[in-house]
Amino acid sequence: MEGDVVESESDVVRQQSFEVEGVVEIDVALISGRVRVHLVDEPGVHVEVRHEASLGESWTAGLNNLLSWVNDQFGANKGQDAGPAEAVRGARLDLVGQRLRVQSSDSLNLRAVPLGVVVRAPIGSHVTTKTGAADVTVTGAAGKLDIKTGTGDITADRADSSSQVNTASGKVRLGPMLGGLRAKTGRGDIEVSSVGGNTVLFTGTGDVWLGAVQSDVQVRTGSGDVTVADAAAGRIQLGTGSGDVRVGVRPGVTAKVDLVSTSGTARSDLEVSGTPPESEAALVVTGRTGSGDALVTTSTS
């Protein structure tokens, strides 16, 4: 294990490297900042922590002032500075077994300082994050994702196991989710390139776009559009209060379609067979919209 702190007049950077074989469990917990995890085809783990000065600090500064007042009143952490450099030095950073933990300082008056965390770890590692206000980016192929942030965008290239992604306010952009997915955002769009396991997606006000679908999917949005570009198999249930529903069915796939729009139009452009299929349809599409249009057509993918 090697670690050092690099200081300049304007910045303090904490770096730590760990020798470890195989995949690891990455656990990052921050109140605010930015989290970037790079999963690469090489052994070992490297972590970098610095003050995330690029973020607007209006609300975190207010919270920091409040926590400092609490410290003054009750004597917690007396005599300890509360600047960005101290927050970087005070961050918890350790590897126990195969689990890496990166966490804001336990000191009340340092927790609200926004931190930028960069982790480099082996492909297939599992990523867990819990943040109050932070964008989270994962590049490379992860094993499992469990990402939660109060405010911030979530971006991930790929996950091979069942994963969960949750942001109260932010966009979700995901690559192939091969083991299934549960994703939720209170306000923001959701985009997933493909899903290979059971999937549930919810957004309060955003659009939902899905690429290739070969498993059961449930999608709900309060007022956005719902699009499935290339549906091949599974039971697909789509619902929106006021947006449009669009589904592209892969050529050659037999589909059972049930579309309803309360005040818009609902139609299928698929060829209708005059005889019942010899076997149960591989794809079942159910679409509901209150005031939008619903359309099922042949995929162009």
C-alpha positions as a Python dict, from the first residue, in 0.01 Angstrom:
ca = {
    (1, 'M'): (0, 0, 0),
    (2, 'E'): (139, 336, -104),
    (3, 'G'): (-6, 679, -31),
    (4, 'D'): (92, 1041, -46),
    (5, 'V'): (-48, 1393, -28),
    (6, 'V'): (49, 1639, -303),
    (7, 'E'): (10, 2004, -209),
    (8, 'S'): (26, 2323, -413),
    (9, 'E'): (-75, 2679, -337),
    (10, 'S'): (-425, 2616, -472),
    (11, 'D'): (-493, 2246, -419),
    (12, 'V'): (-435, 1941, -202),
    (13, 'V'): (-452, 1597, -365),
    (14, 'R'): (-449, 1274, -170),
    (15, 'Q'): (-342, 962, -358),
    (16, 'Q'): (-340, 600, -246),
    (17, 'S'): (-252, 278, -429),
    (18, 'F'): (-332, -75, -312),
    (19, 'E'): (-195, -406, -437),
    (20, 'V'): (-488, -645, -465),
    (21, 'E'): (-575, -939, -689),
    (22, 'G'): (-913, -977, -856),
    (23, 'V'): (-1223, -762, -847),
    (24, 'V'): (-1304, -540, -551),
    (25, 'E'): (-1611, -386, -391),
    (26, 'I'): (-1595, -8, -421),
    (27, 'D'): (-1796, 190, -165),
    (28, 'V'): (-1795, 571, -189),
    (29, 'A'): (-1997, 796, 46),
    (30, 'L'): (-1999, 1176, 14),
    (31, 'I'): (-2232, 1462, 98),
    (32, 'S'): (-2133, 1649, -218),
    (33, 'G'): (-1878, 1647, -496),
    (34, 'R'): (-1810, 1421, -793),
    (35, 'V'): (-1738, 1047, -820),
    (36, 'R'): (-1559, 886, -1113),
    (37, 'V'): (-1479, 514, -1123),
    (38, 'H'): (-1266, 376, -1406),
    (39, 'L'): (-1268, -3, -1442),
    (40, 'V'): (-966, -119, -1637),
    (41, 'D'): (-795, -441, -1745),
    (42, 'E'): (-513, -431, -1492),
    (43, 'P'): (-466, -535, -1127),
    (44, 'G'): (-457, -312, -824),
    (45, 'V'): (-655, -14, -704),
    (46, 'H'): (-564, 353, -719),
    (47, 'V'): (-762, 631, -548),
    (48, 'E'): (-737, 1006, -577),
    (49, 'V'): (-924, 1253, -353),
    (50, 'R'): (-921, 1630, -398),
    (51, 'H'): (-1139, 1933, -331),
    (52, 'E'): (-1400, 1961, -608),
    (53, 'A'): (-1365, 2336, -656),
    (54, 'S'): (-1547, 2336, -991),
    (55, 'L'): (-1884, 2284, -823),
    (56, 'G'): (-2099, 2569, -705),
    (57, 'E'): (-2073, 2572, -326),
    (58, 'S'): (-2368, 2792, -227),
    (59, 'W'): (-2572, 2525, -51),
    (60, 'T'): (-2273, 2331, 77),
    (61, 'A'): (-2122, 2650, 216),
    (62, 'G'): (-2445, 2718, 400),
    (63, 'L'): (-2451, 2367, 540),
    (64, 'N'): (-2087, 2396, 638),
    (65, 'N'): (-2162, 2719, 825),
    (66, 'L'): (-2448, 2548, 1007),
    (67, 'L'): (-2229, 2254, 1107),
    (68, 'S'): (-1958, 2494, 1223),
    (69, 'W'): (-2215, 2671, 1441),
    (70, 'V'): (-2314, 2336, 1593),
    (71, 'N'): (-1949, 2267, 1664),
    (72, 'D'): (-1907, 2606, 1832),
    (73, 'Q'): (-2216, 2553, 2046),
    (74, 'F'): (-2144, 2198, 2155),
    (75, 'G'): (-1766, 2185, 2139),
    (76, 'A'): (-1735, 1918, 1871),
    (77, 'N'): (-1397, 1914, 1694),
    (78, 'K'): (-1278, 2232, 1868),
    (79, 'G'): (-962, 2377, 1728),
    (80, 'Q'): (-990, 2193, 1395),
    (81, 'D'): (-978, 2395, 1071),
    (82, 'A'): (-1263, 2347, 825),
    (83, 'G'): (-1104, 2427, 488),
    (84, 'P'): (-1084, 2214, 172),
    (85, 'A'): (-731, 2091, 251),
    (86, 'E'): (-844, 1959, 590),
    (87, 'A'): (-1146, 1791, 428),
    (88, 'V'): (-919, 1609, 182),
    (89, 'R'): (-679, 1498, 456),
    (90, 'G'): (-966, 1393, 680),
    (91, 'A'): (-1141, 1174, 423),
    (92, 'R'): (-1153, 805, 512),
    (93, 'L'): (-975, 585, 260),
    (94, 'D'): (-902, 219, 326),
    (95, 'L'): (-904, -128, 175),
    (96, 'V'): (-1006, -419, 397),
    (97, 'G'): (-997, -753, 221),
    (98, 'Q'): (-1155, -688, -119),
    (99, 'R'): (-1357, -387, -5),
    (100, 'L'): (-1245, -31, -76),
    (101, 'R'): (-1410, 247, 125),
    (102, 'V'): (-1387, 618, 47),
    (103, 'Q'): (-1584, 844, 278),
    (104, 'S'): (-1609, 1209, 378),
    (105, 'S'): (-1447, 1306, 706),
    (106, 'D'): (-1631, 1211, 1025),
    (107, 'S'): (-1583, 1568, 1144),
    (108, 'L'): (-1907, 1765, 1120),
    (109, 'N'): (-1746, 2083, 993),
    (110, 'L'): (-1564, 1899, 711),
    (111, 'R'): (-1842, 1680, 574),
    (112, 'A'): (-2004, 1942, 351),
    (113, 'V'): (-1683, 2034, 167),
    (114, 'P'): (-1730, 1896, -189),
    (115, 'L'): (-1474, 1629, -278),
    (116, 'G'): (-1373, 1487, -613),
    (117, 'V'): (-1306, 1112, -593),
    (118, 'V'): (-1142, 915, -874),
    (119, 'V'): (-1101, 537, -841),
    (120, 'R'): (-922, 306, -1082),
    (121, 'A'): (-993, -64, -1023),
    (122, 'P'): (-1014, -394, -1215),
    (123, 'I'): (-1291, -468, -1464),
    (124, 'G'): (-1582, -652, -1303),
    (125, 'S'): (-1556, -472, -970),
    (126, 'H'): (-1880, -382, -791),
    (127, 'V'): (-1960, -14, -738),
    (128, 'T'): (-2169, 131, -453),
    (129, 'T'): (-2212, 505, -400),
    (130, 'K'): (-2423, 712, -162),
    (131, 'T'): (-2406, 1087, -212),
    (132, 'G'): (-2617, 1389, -132),
    (133, 'A'): (-2528, 1598, -437),
    (134, 'A'): (-2282, 1451, -685),
    (135, 'D'): (-2254, 1334, -1042),
    (136, 'V'): (-2143, 969, -1062),
    (137, 'T'): (-1962, 825, -1364),
    (138, 'V'): (-1852, 463, -1408),
    (139, 'T'): (-1646, 370, -1714),
    (140, 'G'): (-1565, 14, -1814),
    (141, 'A'): (-1757, -303, -1729),
    (142, 'A'): (-1883, -327, -1371),
    (143, 'G'): (-2007, -635, -1194),
    (144, 'K'): (-2294, -483, -994),
    (145, 'L'): (-2400, -120, -955),
    (146, 'D'): (-2578, 27, -652),
    (147, 'I'): (-2573, 402, -706),
    (148, 'K'): (-2775, 654, -506),
    (149, 'T'): (-2748, 1032, -520),
    (150, 'G'): (-2984, 1303, -404),
    (151, 'T'): (-2901, 1545, -685),
    (152, 'G'): (-2679, 1458, -978),
    (153, 'D'): (-2647, 1274, -1307),
    (154, 'I'): (-2554, 905, -1324),
    (155, 'T'): (-2359, 759, -1615),
    (156, 'A'): (-2231, 402, -1648),
    (157, 'D'): (-2088, 205, -1940),
    (158, 'R'): (-2199, -147, -1846),
    (159, 'A'): (-2300, -380, -1564),
    (160, 'D'): (-2307, -760, -1584),
    (161, 'S'): (-2511, -827, -1266),
    (162, 'S'): (-2845, -700, -1137),
    (163, 'S'): (-2809, -329, -1059),
    (164, 'Q'): (-2988, -37, -894),
    (165, 'V'): (-2958, 331, -983),
    (166, 'N'): (-3143, 610, -803),
    (167, 'T'): (-3127, 990, -820),
    (168, 'A'): (-3386, 1230, -684),
    (169, 'S'): (-3306, 1486, -952),
    (170, 'G'): (-3077, 1406, -1242),
    (171, 'K'): (-3033, 1226, -1571),
    (172, 'V'): (-2952, 855, -1598),
    (173, 'R'): (-2743, 734, -1894),
    (174, 'L'): (-2653, 365, -1899),
    (175, 'G'): (-2495, 123, -2142),
    (176, 'P'): (-2579, -251, -2150),
    (177, 'M'): (-2734, -369, -1824),
    (178, 'L'): (-2703, -743, -1870),
    (179, 'G'): (-2829, -867, -1534),
    (180, 'G'): (-3140, -656, -1495),
    (181, 'L'): (-3197, -307, -1362),
    (182, 'R'): (-3405, -93, -1128),
    (183, 'A'): (-3360, 277, -1207),
    (184, 'K'): (-3547, 575, -1067),
    (185, 'T'): (-3523, 951, -1094),
    (186, 'G'): (-3768, 1201, -958),
    (187, 'R'): (-3688, 1454, -1229),
    (188, 'G'): (-3477, 1361, -1528),
    (189, 'D'): (-3450, 1143, -1838),
    (190, 'I'): (-3349, 776, -1837),
    (191, 'E'): (-3157, 621, -2126),
    (192, 'V'): (-3041, 258, -2137),
    (193, 'S'): (-2877, 108, -2446),
    (194, 'S'): (-2989, -250, -2372),
    (195, 'V'): (-3122, -471, -2093),
    (196, 'G'): (-3077, -844, -2050),
    (197, 'G'): (-3267, -909, -1727),
    (198, 'N'): (-3587, -800, -1557),
    (199, 'T'): (-3600, -420, -1558),
    (200, 'V'): (-3809, -154, -1380),
    (201, 'L'): (-3768, 213, -1473),
    (202, 'F'): (-3944, 514, -1320),
    (203, 'T'): (-3917, 888, -1367),
    (204, 'G'): (-4149, 1157, -1240),
    (205, 'T'): (-4118, 1403, -1528),
    (206, 'G'): (-3856, 1277, -1775),
    (207, 'D'): (-3845, 1075, -2095),
    (208, 'V'): (-3740, 710, -2103),
    (209, 'W'): (-3548, 559, -2395),
    (210, 'L'): (-3456, 191, -2418),
    (211, 'G'): (-3251, 33, -2694),
    (212, 'A'): (-3250, -348, -2725),
    (213, 'V'): (-3492, -535, -2496),
    (214, 'Q'): (-3497, -914, -2454),
    (215, 'S'): (-3656, -952, -2110),
    (216, 'D'): (-3945, -828, -1896),
    (217, 'V'): (-3960, -450, -1864),
    (218, 'Q'): (-4184, -209, -1673),
    (219, 'V'): (-4162, 165, -1740),
    (220, 'R'): (-4356, 448, -1577),
    (221, 'T'): (-4323, 822, -1629),
    (222, 'G'): (-4554, 1095, -1511),
    (223, 'S'): (-4530, 1322, -1814),
    (224, 'G'): (-4252, 1206, -2047),
    (225, 'D'): (-4230, 1001, -2365),
    (226, 'V'): (-4147, 630, -2354),
    (227, 'T'): (-3953, 472, -2641),
    (228, 'V'): (-3831, 115, -2693),
    (229, 'A'): (-3619, 104, -3008),
    (230, 'D'): (-3570, -272, -3057),
    (231, 'A'): (-3798, -512, -2869),
    (232, 'A'): (-3726, -882, -2923),
    (233, 'A'): (-3870, -1075, -2627),
    (234, 'G'): (-4033, -1039, -2287),
    (235, 'R'): (-4338, -874, -2137),
    (236, 'I'): (-4304, -499, -2189),
    (237, 'Q'): (-4539, -276, -1988),
    (238, 'L'): (-4517, 97, -2062),
    (239, 'G'): (-4716, 381, -1908),
    (240, 'T'): (-4711, 761, -1920),
    (241, 'G'): (-4955, 1023, -1804),
    (242, 'S'): (-4922, 1267, -2092),
    (243, 'G'): (-4637, 1153, -2319),
    (244, 'D'): (-4615, 935, -2627),
    (245, 'V'): (-4544, 560, -2630),
    (246, 'R'): (-4338, 419, -2919),
    (247, 'V'): (-4218, 61, -2959),
    (248, 'G'): (-4012, -87, -3241),
    (249, 'V'): (-4049, -464, -3276),
    (250, 'R'): (-3754, -657, -3419),
    (251, 'P'): (-3830, -797, -3767),
    (252, 'G'): (-3949, -1158, -3761),
    (253, 'V'): (-4062, -1146, -3396),
    (254, 'T'): (-4421, -1244, -3320),
    (255, 'A'): (-4576, -988, -3085),
    (256, 'K'): (-4900, -952, -2893),
    (257, 'V'): (-4992, -584, -2868),
    (258, 'D'): (-5234, -398, -2638),
    (259, 'L'): (-5234, -18, -2673),
    (260, 'V'): (-5465, 240, -2512),
    (261, 'S'): (-5467, 620, -2529),
    (262, 'T'): (-5739, 804, -2340),
    (263, 'S'): (-5743, 1115, -2559),
    (264, 'G'): (-5478, 1049, -2826),
    (265, 'T'): (-5434, 787, -3096),
    (266, 'A'): (-5327, 424, -3053),
    (267, 'R'): (-5222, 204, -3344),
    (268, 'S'): (-4998, -81, -3453),
    (269, 'D'): (-4827, -85, -3792),
    (270, 'L'): (-4730, -450, -3757),
    (271, 'E'): (-4865, -705, -4002),
    (272, 'V'): (-5168, -880, -3854),
    (273, 'S'): (-5190, -1256, -3897),
    (274, 'G'): (-5523, -1414, -3983),
    (275, 'T'): (-5438, -1736, -3800),
    (276, 'P'): (-5334, -1790, -3439),
    (277, 'P'): (-4959, -1847, -3384),
    (278, 'E'): (-4847, -2205, -3326),
    (279, 'S'): (-4676, -2105, -3001),
    (280, 'E'): (-4710, -1826, -2747),
    (281, 'A'): (-4581, -1490, -2864),
    (282, 'A'): (-4223, -1423, -2757),
    (283, 'L'): (-4306, -1056, -2709),
    (284, 'V'): (-4603, -898, -2531),
    (285, 'V'): (-4636, -519, -2546),
    (286, 'T'): (-4876, -323, -2326),
    (287, 'G'): (-4883, 56, -2366),
    (288, 'R'): (-5091, 313, -2182),
    (289, 'T'): (-5098, 692, -2217),
    (290, 'G'): (-5343, 950, -2094),
    (291, 'S'): (-5315, 1223, -2357),
    (292, 'G'): (-5031, 1113, -2585),
    (293, 'D'): (-5015, 883, -2886),
    (294, 'A'): (-4921, 514, -2877),
    (295, 'L'): (-4752, 341, -3170),
    (296, 'V'): (-4600, -1, -3233),
    (297, 'T'): (-4405, -48, -3554),
    (298, 'T'): (-4121, -255, -3697),
    (299, 'S'): (-3778, -178, -3560),
    (300, 'T'): (-3522, -24, -3793),
    (301, 'S'): (-3226, -128, -3573),
}
